[in-house]
Every structure is written in C-alpha cells, then in structure tokens.
Amino acid sequence: MARRLPKKDVVIIGLGWTGSLLAHELTDAGLEVVAIERGPWRDTSTDFSPTQDPDELRYGVRLDLFLRPAQETFTLRHNTGQNALPIRWPGAFIVGNGVGGAGVHWNGHTWRFLESDFVLKSHLSQRYGAGAMPEDMQVEDWGITYNDLEPYYDKFEYISGTSGRAGNIKGQLQPGGNPFEGPRSRGYPLPPLKDTAPTALFAKTANEMGYHAFPRPAGNASEAYVNPLGIAMGPCTYCGFCERFGCGNYSKASPQANVLPVLMRKSNFSVRTESEVLHINKDASGTRATGVTFVDTSGQEWEQPADIVLVCAYGLHNVRMMLLSGIGTPYDPKTGEGTVGRNYAYQSAGAAGLLFEGKRFNPFVGAGSLGQCIDDFNGDNFDHTGLGFFGGASITTSNYHGRPIASSANRAPGAPAWGSAWKKQVSSTYQNSSAVAGQGSVYSYRDKYLDLDPVYKDRYGRPLLRMTFDWHENEKKMTRFIAQKCAEIGKAMGAKHVTPRSIPDHFNVVPYQSTHNTGGAIMGSDPKRSAVNRYLQSWDVHNVFVVGASAFPQNAGYNPTGTVGALALMAADAIRNEYLKNPGPLVQA
Amino acid sequence: MAGLPNDPLISRRTLLASTAAAALVGATFGSARGVKARMLSGEVPWAPGMATPPEPLVPNGWLYFTPEESRAVEAIVERLIPGDDLGPSGKDAGCAVFIDRQMAGPYGGAERLYMRPPFVNNASPLFGPQSQLTPAQQYRVALKALDAYCKANHGGKGFANLPGEDRDKVLAAMEKGEPNFEGFGSRPFFNLVLQNTMEGFFADPIYGGNRDMAGWKLIGFPGARYDYRDFIDTVTEPYTLPPVSLMGRAGWTPGR
C-alpha cells in the first residue's frame, strides 16, 4: 500500500539535464519542487575524481555509470510480424542512470539543429514536391521554428559553457564557423578547443576540397568559465576520458558541473535518489494528473502528490512512463491513429575508418567533443534531386579518446585480431588510427514505433518498452552516400587504408552505435499526430509535460543534447510565464 | 519499515541514521553496492568515503576457475597474446588471473544483465546474446567442451597439453565457429575470451592484468595521467613520461 507524502507544486521524474534545468527555473519562480531519481546521487568530488575516473574497464567497458538491463531494458523486433526479444546485454545504445543522467556520461557535443530540420515536412514538400518522399515516411514539422528556439539554445550554451566558433551571428557569416547554421544572437561563450593532429588534418583537407570546416561545438570548457548561475568550470585538460565517464575537472558540461551546485542549496528543492517512479496518477476525469507513485529501495511504495508532473527521464523511458500511466492514446501502426509511441527514430552512421602509416597521433590526448566538422552534406544543405534519399550527416574527424581496451580492436583490413601478428602491429595501429565519421539523420516511418511488450517484464512486473525498428532504404542509401564522402576525404588526408562503413541490411543490436533514440512522444501542432504541443505539454493531460528527445518528430544529423536542453528551457519559460497564471492547455487543440 | 522520512526538511544526520536502520531490513531493491533510497535537500551532500572506490585484485589463488580450468585459460591467453621481444604474454601479464576475478564478480554472475525468462534458443544474433548462462557459466561449459574437443581430435590431450601451434589451430577454428561445442558455441566463447583477454591486458593493473603496465607500454598509453595541457601544442612528439596506474607507480610506493 502506497504511503502518501505531503503535496508539492512540482514533481520531476528523473534528475538529468532536463530535470535539473526545469527544477532550477521553477524553484526560481518560487515553487516547491521534488525530483525523483531511480539511480544514485553522484557528484564530481566523490564519484568522478581524477584518482578514480580514468578507469576504462570499470566505466568504459563494464559501464558502471549506466542503467543496467537487470533494472530495465527494452525489447526489439524488426517488424510487426516478429516476436520481440529483450536486449539482455548493453549494446547498440547505453542509457544513463542516476543524478545527472546522460549529462554525466556524454561527450559534450552541443549542436543546434538546422532551420530546415524544424519544418522538415513542409520544407521537403516545397523543394521537391509532396510526392517526393517515400510513401511510408512520416516526417513532421515540429510546431516551432528555429527562431522560436534560438533564445533557448543560447541560454543552454551559456549555462553549459559551450566552446566553439560561431558561423552565423544575426545573419552575418563568420569566418571559420559553420556557414550552414541558423542565425545565432551571439557567439559561443568560450573559444574552440585546441586541435590535435588528425582533426587539424581533416580541417585542412576538407577546406582544400571546397568544404567548410569548423570546430565541433563542445561542452568541454576550453578555458576557465563562470556560467550565468555563478558556477565555475575549470579548463579541460584533454585527459581523453569523457564519453562513458564523469569529469573530474569540472570541465565537461553536466548537471553536476553547471546546475546542481546552485539547485541543491535551494530550500524549495529536494531530490529522492534510488527511488523509481512506477506511474503517474490521474484524477477521476483522466484529464489531470495528481502526482506520481514511486518505490524506494526497501520496496515501500510512496505517493507524491503534485500540481505539475514533469516527465524528464531518458526519451524512451518518457514514452514508457506515458504508456504505463495511460497519458495519451497509444499509437496503432495499422490505423495510424494514436500518438504515444509514434515516430520513433534513431541515428545512422556512414563513416570511413582510416589507418595511416608513420604517424604519431598520441590519441590519448583528447576531449569528448574535440573535432573538426563539415555540414556540407547534412540535412538539406545539399540538393537531393536524383539522389534517391533525403537527410544527411554532420561529418567529423574527432579525437575523443585513446582508451587502450577499445583501441586494441583497431587493425588493418584483414589483419588478425590476436597472436604474434596482432601484437606486432597493435602499437602502430594505436598511433595511426583515425576516422571520418558521419552522424546521420534517421527519418520517421509509419511502421517504426514504440509500445509495451506483451511478454517481458521489469523487476517490478511492469511491461518493458518494445521497439519495432529496422533500417529503411532511405537511410541505407544516405549512409552509403555519406560513407563515400567520408572515404574521399580520408583518402585526401593521406590514409593508407580507408574502410567505408554504412548501415547494414538489418538493425543489429550488438555493436554500440548511438544512444540517440528519439521520438515516441513527439511535439507538433496537431493533437492527432503529436503527443505534446509546442511547449511539450501533453495534449490530453494538461499538467503533464514530457521533456526530452522523445519530442523530436524525426532525428537530425546531429547529437541531440543541445536541442534537448533548449526545449527544456523553452518549456520552463512557458510554465513560469503562462501556465502558472492560468493552468490549462497552453495551445487549444 | 519505512525507507524514507516524511519530513522534507529532515537533516542529513537523521537521514543517514534512518537509512542505516533501513539497511538492516534485509533484501532490498537497491542497485549497486547496497546504496539506499534517500532524500537530499538544502546542500550538496558530501561525506568522507562517500565515493565507491574500485575493487582491486585480492591475491589469493584462483577464486572461480578449477585448477584444470585455470590451466586451460592460461594456455589460451598465452596464445592470444604470446610473449616475445615486444613484451610478456597474456599469461605473464596476468590475464588469466584477471579473468578469474571477473568471473567471480558481478560481471561473471551476470548481475547487471537482463536474465528474465522466457529464453529463446536459436534467435538471430542480430538481437544480441539470449543465453541463460552467465558469463561464468559460459566459461565452465565451453572449457569442458573445449577439453573434450581437443581430446577427441588431438590424441587424448586436453587443450593445455597441446603444443603452441596446435593450440593456435584450435583457437583459429573456434574463431570461425567450426568446432561444435555442446552447451555454448565455440565462436561466441572465442569472442568472449578474446574480449576478456584484451580487457585484462589493457585495463588498469589494479584488476590483476596488465602487470607492470606491460599492455600500456606496448602501445604507448600513459595511463591515468589526466592532464595533457602542457603537451597538446606538441602532440605529435613522443610522450616521454612513463605510464601511471590508479595505484600510482611502483617507484612511488616502496614495498609494492
């Protein structure tokens, strides 16, 4: 029997980037806020210290900071004709857990999506004709434009201390920046990170080929920085332990480094750790949430009443929480009706592995976001007429780690993976390996979606989230095109072995690919085709806001966090300035 | 018994006392290392010893493998990474001991994996491992099958008693999945033991492998240095400082 706790103004499910940003904004507005986080408390000084952090086995391989499948996993099938199977070992994607969420273990790539990404359906229809897209492609406009989101992108970059070089300030192109980006109101708060040998070589080569290289926008502080909350970041030391690791230098943007030192000291904020929300509760009308029910580590269930419920977990978990709680109507791929679970998408990689000869890259000198990019083949920055696909990728040579266990797999095509011959070449491949890699879009399709699994359950007996997903022809063609571009650049960089890689015939859950799962609770302007409105407010239950990459109608050729942070800040603004005055739907359906 | 206090402004001291009491209740739903649900407010919590340190190797014989199994694993890692003028073998670098400790711990016991039924046999490998065997059980079953395979095909000799070249032939066949292992496939087992051997050879020495940082010296990885600001402007020069482990270096800690 659940025991009832005193009511709060706001309850937040999950204390990662979105939860901590919203908690900061709403406590500033004077509200009583409690966050409920199923993972542990973690902080820089205690959990990520330089004497503990650079431990590849523990964090990089055994994934100590991540959600364990034993706690919750997903099931997967390629199409509705199959029985889904559980993802028993971590594989294609690895999901954050604990205070800070994915903001602890990310690399720090802090992108803005392209202007055309936000109006994708209308843009492609206008440029190529409404019939140009594959019949089952289900891309949508976001219900907002880039310009609507720009102030919040800016705010997130200044809170998180992004290092980069602007390409477009108020419509004026800036030398050395990304000429394809939407206009920004000002430059980045910090200058770009320094380059290493492979990233500098990529930039030089790409520019010589007529492309437009620019430093990747990095949530790794290139210099000491104090953010608008008054929290200080230390300069990045290029230690090479970002992705899958915490940061011991207060240099990588994270809730711990950029928000929590202020948030935790507020008397109107509290967080319950190691406490897992089971479901959101609704009143008898079904149109208003009354709070959440969670379970603690002793197995005791608690009811936390609240006026506003913010769903701020990992995107896939947001969708599952809605399905478990009966918020919105589940999507049915046969009829196309229902919205929760609709427009799931992922990220696609077209790339070229590079192996040089006679170099000394010293790859251990790196930073999570250290890289040089081109956007010439991203989104609709290039003419897709006659190509047979839509979408594209940001293309990057990065230098984010030289971790030895991971690097031991680097080798020339056909070279042995073990024995004397392997040993003779491993030191050379360690110093000579690099890549040109595309971070590619995945568009949404009628038959790719999320729902609850009918067979497999979690440790509390709740159904797992079932993913119905496989690669479509559009993305296969696109990644082959991108891999070819990557290979051309790699050859021009002088690599001896260039190995193009595109996505396979069928989605394989085993090798790590990307943790950028998107959609399932998408935003939009039509309640029949979106689960939340432009403020991430549920169309069906007005005091529930669902915040995260679950809101993306399809995925762009970038990492999601910059856009996720901006959406959270936009939702916070709407709650502070509109919803609190007059609680109810912010957009009339 | 309640796991959480009701008062949102309860002090941390009270909270710790109450969670300590809750810890006595017995079986819990907590995740790692017996951490308990708690409520934090009004401060950034910090207490000495709050961090969860790595769990270093305890030097005490074999913890998981039987004597026979340990000889077989040593014979495998010695061929996957042979000793030569470039440095010690996987065996001499401690890879077998490393694997033994991993099998005795949460990794070997599949504590973090999803192990709920139903288990589906013969699923497409695209959906990932579906075995109900833990990694430790996979070693047990596959090592037995390996021994039987070698005895049947190499004049009654187990894997550990084969000459090096014959062991290489068996391993190469396993890499292709040719031998039919009862209970757990030869190819997934080869992939598992190769992965675990590389982990042992290149992980921090704190876990029992990579003895004297031999793996790191082989490739030129400086270990837990954590600050290359002085070096980034000359990053293609040789990095001259020797590697350092989470435990420091032998020269810094006399008696080690």
Chai-1 contact restraints between the chains, C-beta under 6 A:
chainA,res_idxA,chainB,res_idxB,connection_type,confidence,min_distance_angstrom,max_distance_angstrom,comment,restraint_id
A,P40,B,V35,contact,1.0,0.0,6.0,A-B,restraint_1
A,T46,B,M50,contact,1.0,0.0,6.0,A-B,restraint_2
A,T46,B,A51,contact,1.0,0.0,6.0,A-B,restraint_3
A,D47,B,A51,contact,1.0,0.0,6.0,A-B,restraint_4
A,P50,B,Y226,contact,1.0,0.0,6.0,A-B,restraint_5
A,P54,B,A224,contact,1.0,0.0,6.0,A-B,restraint_6
A,P54,B,Y226,contact,1.0,0.0,6.0,A-B,restraint_7
A,D55,B,P54,contact,1.0,0.0,6.0,A-B,restraint_8
A,D55,B,D204,contact,1.0,0.0,6.0,A-B,restraint_9
A,L57,B,E199,contact,1.0,0.0,6.0,A-B,restraint_10
A,L57,B,A203,contact,1.0,0.0,6.0,A-B,restraint_11
A,L57,B,Y207,contact,1.0,0.0,6.0,A-B,restraint_12
A,R58,B,P54,contact,1.0,0.0,6.0,A-B,restraint_13
A,R68,B,R112,contact,1.0,0.0,6.0,A-B,restraint_14
A,P69,B,L113,contact,1.0,0.0,6.0,A-B,restraint_15
A,P69,B,Y114,contact,1.0,0.0,6.0,A-B,restraint_16
A,A70,B,R112,contact,1.0,0.0,6.0,A-B,restraint_17
A,T73,B,Y114,contact,1.0,0.0,6.0,A-B,restraint_18
A,L85,B,V120,contact,1.0,0.0,6.0,A-B,restraint_19
A,L85,B,A123,contact,1.0,0.0,6.0,A-B,restraint_20
A,L85,B,F127,contact,1.0,0.0,6.0,A-B,restraint_21
A,P86,B,Y114,contact,1.0,0.0,6.0,A-B,restraint_22
A,I87,B,G128,contact,1.0,0.0,6.0,A-B,restraint_23
A,R88,B,L113,contact,1.0,0.0,6.0,A-B,restraint_24
A,R88,B,Y114,contact,1.0,0.0,6.0,A-B,restraint_25
A,R88,B,P129,contact,1.0,0.0,6.0,A-B,restraint_26
A,W89,B,L113,contact,1.0,0.0,6.0,A-B,restraint_27
A,W89,B,G128,contact,1.0,0.0,6.0,A-B,restraint_28
A,W89,B,P129,contact,1.0,0.0,6.0,A-B,restraint_29
A,G91,B,G128,contact,1.0,0.0,6.0,A-B,restraint_30
A,K194,B,I232,contact,1.0,0.0,6.0,A-B,restraint_31
A,T196,B,V235,contact,1.0,0.0,6.0,A-B,restraint_32
A,A197,B,T236,contact,1.0,0.0,6.0,A-B,restraint_33
A,T237,B,D227,contact,1.0,0.0,6.0,A-B,restraint_34
A,T237,B,R229,contact,1.0,0.0,6.0,A-B,restraint_35
A,Y238,B,Y228,contact,1.0,0.0,6.0,A-B,restraint_36
A,Y238,B,I232,contact,1.0,0.0,6.0,A-B,restraint_37
A,C239,B,Y226,contact,1.0,0.0,6.0,A-B,restraint_38
A,M264,B,V44,contact,1.0,0.0,6.0,A-B,restraint_39
A,S267,B,G42,contact,1.0,0.0,6.0,A-B,restraint_40
A,S270,B,P8,contact,1.0,0.0,6.0,A-B,restraint_41
A,S270,B,M39,contact,1.0,0.0,6.0,A-B,restraint_42
A,S270,B,S41,contact,1.0,0.0,6.0,A-B,restraint_43
A,V271,B,L40,contact,1.0,0.0,6.0,A-B,restraint_44
A,R272,B,M39,contact,1.0,0.0,6.0,A-B,restraint_45
A,T273,B,R38,contact,1.0,0.0,6.0,A-B,restraint_46
A,E274,B,G30,contact,1.0,0.0,6.0,A-B,restraint_47
A,E274,B,V35,contact,1.0,0.0,6.0,A-B,restraint_48
A,E274,B,A37,contact,1.0,0.0,6.0,A-B,restraint_49
A,S275,B,A37,contact,1.0,0.0,6.0,A-B,restraint_50
A,D296,B,G3,contact,1.0,0.0,6.0,A-B,restraint_51
A,D296,B,L4,contact,1.0,0.0,6.0,A-B,restraint_52
A,D296,B,A37,contact,1.0,0.0,6.0,A-B,restraint_53
A,T297,B,G3,contact,1.0,0.0,6.0,A-B,restraint_54
A,T297,B,T28,contact,1.0,0.0,6.0,A-B,restraint_55
A,T297,B,F29,contact,1.0,0.0,6.0,A-B,restraint_56
A,T297,B,G30,contact,1.0,0.0,6.0,A-B,restraint_57
A,T297,B,K36,contact,1.0,0.0,6.0,A-B,restraint_58
A,T297,B,A37,contact,1.0,0.0,6.0,A-B,restraint_59
A,S298,B,G3,contact,1.0,0.0,6.0,A-B,restraint_60
A,S298,B,A22,contact,1.0,0.0,6.0,A-B,restraint_61
A,S298,B,V25,contact,1.0,0.0,6.0,A-B,restraint_62
A,S298,B,T28,contact,1.0,0.0,6.0,A-B,restraint_63
A,G299,B,F29,contact,1.0,0.0,6.0,A-B,restraint_64
A,Q300,B,G3,contact,1.0,0.0,6.0,A-B,restraint_65
A,R360,B,T236,contact,1.0,0.0,6.0,A-B,restraint_66
A,N362,B,V235,contact,1.0,0.0,6.0,A-B,restraint_67
A,N362,B,Y239,contact,1.0,0.0,6.0,A-B,restraint_68
A,F364,B,F221,contact,1.0,0.0,6.0,A-B,restraint_69
A,V365,B,Y228,contact,1.0,0.0,6.0,A-B,restraint_70
A,V365,B,I232,contact,1.0,0.0,6.0,A-B,restraint_71
A,V365,B,V235,contact,1.0,0.0,6.0,A-B,restraint_72
A,P404,B,F202,contact,1.0,0.0,6.0,A-B,restraint_73
A,P404,B,F221,contact,1.0,0.0,6.0,A-B,restraint_74
A,I405,B,M198,contact,1.0,0.0,6.0,A-B,restraint_75
A,I405,B,E199,contact,1.0,0.0,6.0,A-B,restraint_76
A,I405,B,F202,contact,1.0,0.0,6.0,A-B,restraint_77
A,S408,B,M198,contact,1.0,0.0,6.0,A-B,restraint_78
A,S408,B,F202,contact,1.0,0.0,6.0,A-B,restraint_79
A,W418,B,L80,contact,1.0,0.0,6.0,A-B,restraint_80
A,W418,B,L194,contact,1.0,0.0,6.0,A-B,restraint_81
A,S420,B,P82,contact,1.0,0.0,6.0,A-B,restraint_82
A,K423,B,L86,contact,1.0,0.0,6.0,A-B,restraint_83
A,V426,B,I219,contact,1.0,0.0,6.0,A-B,restraint_84
A,S427,B,L218,contact,1.0,0.0,6.0,A-B,restraint_85
A,S427,B,I219,contact,1.0,0.0,6.0,A-B,restraint_86
A,Y430,B,I219,contact,1.0,0.0,6.0,A-B,restraint_87
A,H506,B,L126,contact,1.0,0.0,6.0,A-B,restraint_88
A,N508,B,L126,contact,1.0,0.0,6.0,A-B,restraint_89
A,V509,B,F127,contact,1.0,0.0,6.0,A-B,restraint_90
A,V509,B,G128,contact,1.0,0.0,6.0,A-B,restraint_91
A,V510,B,G128,contact,1.0,0.0,6.0,A-B,restraint_92
